[in-house]
Amino acid sequence: MICVELTFSDDPRRLEARPAHRERLNALYAAGEVLASGPWADDSGALLVFTVDRARVDQILVEDPYYSAPGVEVTSVREWSPVVGPDQPVQS
């Protein structure tokens, strides 16, 4: 899995770009490419968890203009190896 962390600023253009971005995320979720996504409770940024490889995540980040919109900064793209979760064996 790949986790993408975003940081937001107060630029209103971020909010203008958000509806189309969320439509794309819903399509990626329906296709099984996104496990979960959403803003931090204080709206200072967001976390997106992708189920695809890094090359595909990089492609998604380039194709969706939201990630380069004023007020949005991609601050981290990291591979995550969960040990507890739906597809993981119970650890003893």
LINDA-V799567 format. One record per pair of residues at least 6 apart in sequence whose ideal C-beta (glycine too) atoms are under 7 Angstrom apart, sorted by the first residue. I is the first residue (numbers start at 0). J is the second residue. If there is no record, write none. Layout:
i:I j:J
i:I j:J
This chain:
i:0 j:34
i:0 j:48
i:0 j:49
i:0 j:50
i:0 j:79
i:0 j:81
i:1 j:49
i:1 j:53
i:1 j:56
i:1 j:76
i:1 j:78
i:1 j:79
i:2 j:46
i:2 j:48
i:2 j:77
i:2 j:79
i:3 j:47
i:3 j:49
i:3 j:56
i:3 j:73
i:3 j:75
i:3 j:76
i:4 j:44
i:4 j:46
i:4 j:74
i:4 j:75
i:5 j:44
i:5 j:45
i:5 j:71
i:5 j:72
i:5 j:73
i:5 j:74
i:6 j:43
i:6 j:44
i:6 j:72
i:6 j:74
i:7 j:13
i:7 j:42
i:7 j:43
i:7 j:44
i:7 j:70
i:7 j:71
i:8 j:70
i:9 j:70
i:10 j:69
i:10 j:70
i:12 j:68
i:12 j:69
i:12 j:70
i:13 j:68
i:13 j:69
i:13 j:70
i:13 j:71
i:16 j:64
i:16 j:65
i:16 j:68
i:17 j:65
i:20 j:63
i:20 j:65
i:23 j:63
i:24 j:33
i:24 j:36
i:27 j:33
i:27 j:59
i:31 j:50
i:32 j:49
i:32 j:50
i:32 j:51
i:33 j:47
i:33 j:49
i:34 j:48
i:34 j:50
i:35 j:48
i:36 j:45
i:36 j:46
i:36 j:47
i:36 j:48
i:37 j:45
i:37 j:46
i:38 j:44
i:38 j:45
i:39 j:45
i:49 j:56
i:53 j:78
i:56 j:76
i:60 j:66
i:60 j:73
i:65 j:71
i:66 j:73
i:81 j:87
i:82 j:90
i:83 j:90
